[in-house]
Amino acid sequence: FLCELFDKWVKEDTRKVSIRLFDSIMEYLVHGRYNVCYMNNNCCQYFVVDHNGSIYPCDFFVRDDLVLGNIKTGNWDDFLKSPIYLRFGKQKALWNKSCDNCLFVQLCNGDCPKFRLGGTTPKPLSRLCQGWKKFYAHTYPRFKLLAEELRKEFNVKEATPIGNLKFGRNEPCPCGSGKKYKYCCMM
């Protein structure tokens, strides 16, 4: 689905239609910064305020053991320095060892911890890992070209590059399908 959506977006007009995921990838490739939590390497981007004023580190983890305090009685400085908040944020970077060898780890940083829950290992892969690999194998070369165009247009120096991501037509596809790139995600 995302590959088809990307192809349609690129074909029709990348400047008129805003798709949050695509915009976030472009933000990283052009400026070297993450603007969404699930791409970042930690989970300390924002707070959730519940109806009763309770503060949590994430809307997917509104749990009793993650209450940082209450907006009515606490202050933002205390919430930002909370050991619970800082510990929760660091969990994002504790990804599966296989992520260390992934070409796209800088684009997902192990994905959102909500997709890593369960599994049979202490640090399970994201349930979306294979899909992300397929998506990035299909889209990264064109994202990179779009980012280069924007950097030239706005006279922005290249952001921190993501390794040497060049996919040879006859090389195995980085999505892990076992097919050659030209017969898989390059299409």
C-alpha positions as CSV (number, residue, x, y, z in Angstrom):
1,F,0.0,0.0,0.0
2,L,2.7,2.6,1.0
3,C,4.7,1.8,-2.1
4,E,1.7,2.4,-4.4
5,L,0.8,5.6,-2.5
6,F,4.4,6.8,-2.8
7,D,4.4,6.1,-6.6
8,K,1.2,8.0,-7.0
9,W,2.5,10.9,-4.8
10,V,5.7,11.2,-6.8
11,K,3.9,11.0,-10.2
12,E,1.2,13.5,-9.4
13,D,2.8,16.2,-7.2
14,T,5.0,16.0,-4.2
15,R,4.6,19.8,-3.5
16,K,0.8,20.0,-3.3
17,V,-0.1,16.8,-1.3
18,S,1.3,16.4,2.2
19,I,1.6,12.9,3.5
20,R,3.1,12.9,7.1
21,L,5.3,9.9,6.7
22,F,6.8,11.2,3.4
23,D,7.2,14.7,4.8
24,S,9.0,13.3,7.8
25,I,11.4,11.3,5.6
26,M,12.1,14.3,3.5
27,E,12.7,16.4,6.7
28,Y,15.3,13.9,7.8
29,L,17.0,13.6,4.4
30,V,17.1,17.4,3.8
31,H,17.7,18.8,7.2
32,G,18.9,15.8,9.2
33,R,16.3,16.0,11.9
34,Y,13.3,13.9,12.9
35,N,9.9,15.5,13.2
36,V,8.0,12.4,14.4
37,C,8.6,10.3,17.4
38,Y,8.6,6.9,15.7
39,M,11.6,7.8,13.5
40,N,13.6,9.3,16.3
41,N,16.2,7.3,18.4
42,N,14.3,8.1,21.7
43,C,10.8,8.6,22.9
44,C,11.1,12.0,24.7
45,Q,9.3,14.2,22.2
46,Y,6.0,15.0,23.8
47,F,3.6,14.3,26.7
48,V,0.0,13.1,26.8
49,V,-2.4,14.8,29.2
50,D,-5.2,12.6,30.3
51,H,-8.7,14.0,31.0
52,N,-7.9,14.0,34.8
53,G,-4.7,15.9,34.3
54,S,-2.3,12.9,34.5
55,I,0.8,13.2,32.4
56,Y,2.2,10.2,30.4
57,P,5.2,10.0,28.0
58,C,3.2,8.6,25.1
59,D,-0.4,8.1,24.0
60,F,0.2,4.4,23.3
61,F,1.5,3.9,26.8
62,V,-1.1,5.4,29.1
63,R,-0.5,3.1,32.0
64,D,-0.3,3.4,35.8
65,D,3.4,2.6,35.9
66,L,4.1,5.5,33.5
67,V,2.3,8.3,35.2
68,L,4.8,11.2,35.4
69,G,2.6,13.4,37.6
70,N,-0.4,15.7,37.2
71,I,-0.6,18.9,35.3
72,K,-2.6,20.5,38.1
73,T,0.1,19.9,40.7
74,G,3.4,19.5,38.8
75,N,5.4,21.5,36.3
76,W,6.9,20.8,32.9
77,D,10.5,20.9,34.2
78,D,9.8,18.1,36.7
79,F,8.1,16.0,34.0
80,L,11.0,16.5,31.6
81,K,13.5,15.4,34.3
82,S,11.3,12.5,35.6
83,P,13.3,9.2,35.8
84,I,10.2,7.5,34.4
85,Y,10.1,9.8,31.4
86,L,13.9,9.5,30.7
87,R,13.9,5.7,31.2
88,F,10.9,5.4,28.8
89,G,12.6,7.5,26.2
90,K,15.8,5.4,26.3
91,Q,13.8,2.2,25.5
92,K,13.5,3.3,21.9
93,A,17.2,2.8,21.3
94,L,17.2,-0.7,22.7
95,W,16.3,-2.4,19.4
96,N,17.0,-5.9,18.2
97,K,20.6,-6.7,17.2
98,S,19.7,-7.3,13.6
99,C,18.7,-3.6,13.3
100,D,22.4,-2.7,13.6
101,N,23.0,-4.2,10.2
102,C,19.9,-2.8,8.5
103,L,20.4,-0.3,5.7
104,F,17.4,1.7,6.9
105,V,17.9,1.8,10.7
106,Q,18.4,5.6,10.6
107,L,15.0,6.0,9.1
108,C,13.1,4.0,11.7
109,N,15.5,3.5,14.7
110,G,13.9,0.2,15.5
111,D,10.4,1.6,14.9
112,C,7.9,2.5,17.6
113,P,8.1,0.4,20.8
114,K,4.4,-0.4,20.5
115,F,5.2,-2.5,17.5
116,R,8.0,-4.4,19.4
117,L,5.8,-5.7,22.2
118,G,5.6,-9.4,22.7
119,G,7.7,-11.8,20.7
120,T,10.0,-14.5,21.9
121,T,13.2,-12.5,22.3
122,P,14.0,-9.8,24.9
123,K,14.3,-7.3,22.1
124,P,11.8,-8.3,19.4
125,L,11.8,-6.8,15.9
126,S,9.0,-4.5,15.0
127,R,6.0,-6.3,13.6
128,L,6.3,-3.9,10.7
129,C,10.0,-4.5,10.0
130,Q,9.6,-6.4,6.7
131,G,7.1,-3.9,5.4
132,W,9.4,-1.0,6.3
133,K,12.3,-2.7,4.5
134,K,10.2,-3.2,1.4
135,F,8.9,0.4,1.5
136,Y,12.4,1.9,1.9
137,A,14.0,-0.3,-0.7
138,H,11.3,0.8,-3.1
139,T,11.3,4.5,-2.2
140,Y,14.7,5.5,-0.9
141,P,16.4,6.2,-4.2
142,R,13.6,8.6,-5.3
143,F,13.4,10.2,-1.8
144,K,17.1,10.8,-2.1
145,L,16.7,12.5,-5.5
146,L,13.8,14.7,-4.2
147,A,15.9,15.7,-1.2
148,E,18.8,16.7,-3.4
149,E,16.4,18.8,-5.5
150,L,15.1,20.6,-2.4
151,R,18.6,21.2,-0.9
152,K,19.6,22.8,-4.2
153,E,16.4,24.9,-4.4
154,F,16.8,26.1,-0.8
155,N,20.6,26.1,-0.8
156,V,20.8,23.7,2.1
157,K,23.9,21.6,2.7
158,E,23.5,17.9,2.7
159,A,22.2,16.4,6.0
160,T,24.0,13.5,7.6
161,P,23.9,10.9,4.9
162,I,22.5,7.4,5.6
163,G,25.5,5.2,4.7
164,N,26.1,4.3,1.1
165,L,22.6,3.3,0.0
166,K,23.0,2.5,-3.6
167,F,21.0,-0.5,-4.9
168,G,22.5,-2.2,-7.9
169,R,19.9,-3.5,-10.3
170,N,21.2,-7.1,-10.1
171,E,21.9,-7.1,-6.4
172,P,19.6,-8.8,-3.9
173,C,16.7,-6.5,-3.0
174,P,17.3,-4.9,0.5
175,C,13.7,-5.7,1.4
176,G,14.8,-9.3,2.0
177,S,12.6,-11.0,-0.7
178,G,15.5,-12.9,-2.2
179,K,14.7,-11.4,-5.6
180,K,17.0,-9.2,-7.6
181,Y,16.3,-5.5,-6.9
182,K,15.3,-4.9,-10.6
183,Y,12.5,-7.5,-10.3
184,C,11.3,-6.5,-6.8
185,C,11.2,-3.0,-5.2
186,M,12.9,-1.2,-8.1
187,M,9.8,-1.8,-10.2
